[in-house]
Every structure is written in C-alpha cells, then in structure tokens.
Amino acid sequence: MRTKKLTLYEEEPYFSNALNSMAKNNWVLVSTKRFQEKFSFKTIVECTFSKKRVSHWKSEYEIDYWISSVCNGKIVNKSSIWIVEACSLEEARSISTKQFANVSGFNIRNIKKVWSY
C-alpha cells in the first residue's frame, strides 16, 4: 500500500484546503501527529495518507425482474428489464433492491452482465 507524509501548518484555510486536495486525488488521511515548535507559535501537523484503490472499471448489468400484485382477485405478474451501471453483480443486486425497497411483490428473476468499460 502506498503512503505519503505531509507536514502542514494547522491554520485555516491552508490546512483544510490541503486535506481536500489530497482527498480529490484519492488519498485517505490515516493519521495525524501534532507538534508545537519552540521557534513558532503555529502548530505543525504531520499527516500520513494512503492511496485509495479505486476501480474505474464499470459494467452494465441487465436485471430481469417481476412485480406480483393482486388485481380483481387474480395474481398479476408484470415483468420488466432494467439496465444498471455497477462495479459488480452484488452491487447491481443491491442497487435494484434499494430502488424497489417499498414495492411489495418485487422479485429478481435474473441478473446478467451486458458489457464492461
């Protein structure tokens, strides 16, 4: 895992701008160590960052689902297909179940990968 250490003065807006800049470049703050030097009234902070691993590969998944409902005393199944962009099959399943969380009778029939980029 790659790490990087920065020594910064703890004064605003310099300190927060430096942390935001590192976060935009996928660096995560792991630890901080504060020092009060005798020669300065400012607090010096040693920040340790680690590189966040980001998967830029996305895939599109085709979710085949149906919704069961009761209409005039009969069970009616409405089937449909939905395309979702996700990093994995589990994430695609999670997105679909969150989307239809308040729909009773929602069932997933099949999820298949359409393509990746």
Steps between C-alpha positions, in 0.01 A plus 500: 500500500637841406529765769596865498590737786441874494603756759249785517427801717170461683341826393190557295434502209844359410459176698149411381585591138799262512283217640231559236759504224640165614149351524422606142807306387380180678724534806345406836617658828627220724660680794605840629772599744509855643817685600550836667839630397686741729588736217140555388160564653337287228416133543663267249311187397660196340228327294532146365292408197444171322397463138140387461453222249226602261364272236430704190357199320123505481263247354141514391272232638162399365259435784199289406234544769129467559249658734210289625175672592138407555249651254130403510582196715763367257878501538657712226873482423650796318845423355754759399872547430718771650863590411721601793859626503703342782844364588382150587199269486444543875497878464246476215278278718534746789408797280188327371380385842548851641316652205197273545516474881143627553344299217332188631521198273836600347715200396817476295489225240848537351799737492751476218795709394442682174840665448793670678696816435 
